[in-house]
């Protein structure tokens, strides 16, 4: 058994992380850190955990836990690690964007490996520090990894992706209020979303000569959770060639699957799956990618990374049923 600690325990991703770790056969949750909720029962904030745990949030930290999960806002993980020291034996999985890029991956002697299992499973197994990918970045990269690995991205990629309201976190803003989201749809950060950095980094890691643009249009949907992404680019082969390429690339993936049938978001909500679908139109290949932004796009992927780091079964704690009905 290993012990885990969670920093920033009141947010959506932390709530999902706690829920899954409570049911992980190899894990004991040592503490859930939240200064604003210290002394309160965890189920007071994460109400789905009523009857699952009597743990309380704490303002105290055990510096000797085996695994530390950082569920902090972007930029705050760096500040936190500057202020707190942990055992050399403590593995850290950061869910922010602080350490995802090559320029940022080394911090205070710690080298963070990029934690996309379908990209570099073996590196994750050997790592002590993991930078968990972003949610949009996960869905989009899984849509284009096989093309990049085969050096087949010849021109610009065009991506349109929609995320649910939980993608904005728990803090209320104009665009997260029910009255704004209900029966509404909008784009934001057109062509400039922060996840583009890690997407471009991965494509160039696999296809060093890539010099085209990745055009990304992120959208807000009027649903709670999930990401539905479509990406298209030129492709000279047949649809059978594309399916063979993708199925070969993901043949050993624990959570990423290629479907021959059209896909929809309910197939993945509440799971750690990514499901892909391919469609060829004239000279273009359209790849549809669906994930749960809180699980495969955040907490579920963090647990998958932990499982790889410790040699646990990849699916341990992640055998989840989709909210299909």
Secondary structure, DSSP 8 states (H G I E B T S, - for coil): -EEEEEESTTSHHHHHHHHHHHT-TTEEEEEEE-GGGTTSBHHHHSGGGTTT---B-BS---TT-SEEEE---TTHHHHHHHH----TT-EEEE-SSTT-SGGGSEETTEE-EE--HHHHHHHHHH-SEEE---HHHHHHHHHHHHHHHTT---S-EEEEEEE-GGGG-SS--GGGSHHHHTT--EEESTTT-TTHHHHHHHHHHH-TT--S-EEEEEEE-SSSS-EEEEEEEE--S-HHHHHHHHHHHTTT-SSEEEESS---GGGTTTSS-EEEEEEEETTEEEEEEEE-TTIIIIIHHHHHHHHHHHT--TTTT--------
